[in-house]
Amino acid sequence: MLPYMSSYIQNITDPNIHFEQLTWINTFQGCFPFAMVIGGFLSEKLGFRLAAIIGCAIMTSGVFLSHFTISKNFYLFMFTYGLI
């Protein structure tokens, strides 16, 4: 997915962004294990179904917001795509 995002960002958002700078996106996605811990805590407190709904809502909102931020600002895109 990263090569496609790189070419889109270079063509649409900022031609000065290089592929090496996009490796930060994977770093932001490295927070996934922390989300698993939070999800386990939520499933114990709220139940599995509600924890799954909250997780799906967060992931969907990250993808939805990334649709808008990828054409506006590289750093906003990193933040919203990092929500996934």
C-alpha positions as CSV (number, residue, x, y, z in Angstrom):
1,M,0.0,0.0,0.0
2,L,2.9,2.3,0.8
3,P,4.1,2.7,-2.9
4,Y,0.6,3.7,-4.0
5,M,0.3,6.3,-1.2
6,S,3.8,7.6,-2.1
7,S,3.0,8.2,-5.7
8,Y,-0.4,9.8,-4.9
9,I,1.1,12.1,-2.3
10,Q,4.0,13.1,-4.7
11,N,1.6,13.8,-7.5
12,I,-1.3,15.4,-5.6
13,T,-0.2,16.7,-2.2
14,D,3.5,17.6,-2.2
15,P,6.1,16.7,-4.8
16,N,8.8,17.2,-2.2
17,I,7.7,14.2,-0.2
18,H,10.0,11.2,-0.7
19,F,9.4,7.5,-0.1
20,E,11.7,7.5,2.8
21,Q,9.5,10.0,4.6
22,L,6.5,7.7,4.2
23,T,8.1,5.0,6.4
24,W,6.8,7.0,9.3
25,I,3.4,5.8,8.5
26,N,4.4,2.3,9.4
27,T,5.8,3.7,12.7
28,F,2.5,5.2,13.6
29,Q,0.9,1.8,12.8
30,G,3.2,0.3,15.3
31,C,0.8,1.4,18.0
32,F,-1.4,-1.6,17.1
33,P,-0.2,-3.8,20.1
34,F,-1.2,-1.0,22.5
35,A,-4.6,-0.9,20.9
36,M,-4.9,-4.7,21.5
37,V,-4.2,-4.2,25.2
38,I,-6.9,-1.4,25.4
39,G,-9.3,-3.7,23.4
40,G,-8.8,-6.5,25.9
41,F,-9.5,-4.1,28.8
42,L,-12.6,-2.8,27.0
43,S,-13.9,-6.3,26.3
44,E,-13.6,-7.2,30.0
45,K,-15.4,-4.0,31.1
46,L,-18.0,-3.5,28.3
47,G,-18.3,-6.9,26.7
48,F,-16.9,-8.3,23.4
49,R,-19.6,-6.9,21.2
50,L,-19.4,-3.3,22.4
51,A,-15.5,-3.5,22.3
52,A,-15.7,-4.8,18.7
53,I,-18.1,-2.0,17.7
54,I,-15.8,0.7,19.3
55,G,-12.8,-0.8,17.5
56,C,-14.6,-0.9,14.1
57,A,-15.8,2.7,14.6
58,I,-12.2,3.9,15.3
59,M,-10.8,2.0,12.3
60,T,-13.5,3.2,10.0
61,S,-13.1,6.8,11.1
62,G,-9.4,6.6,10.4
63,V,-10.0,5.4,6.9
64,F,-12.7,7.9,6.3
65,L,-10.6,10.8,7.6
66,S,-7.6,9.6,5.6
67,H,-9.6,10.0,2.4
68,F,-9.8,13.7,3.0
69,T,-6.4,14.4,4.6
70,I,-4.3,12.6,2.0
71,S,-4.9,15.4,-0.5
72,K,-4.5,18.2,2.0
73,N,-1.5,17.7,4.3
74,F,1.0,14.9,4.7
75,Y,1.2,15.2,8.4
76,L,-2.5,15.1,8.9
77,F,-2.6,12.0,6.7
78,M,0.0,10.3,8.9
79,F,-2.1,11.1,12.0
80,T,-5.4,9.9,10.5
81,Y,-4.0,6.8,8.8
82,G,-2.2,6.0,12.0
83,L,-5.6,5.6,13.7
84,I,-6.0,2.4,11.7
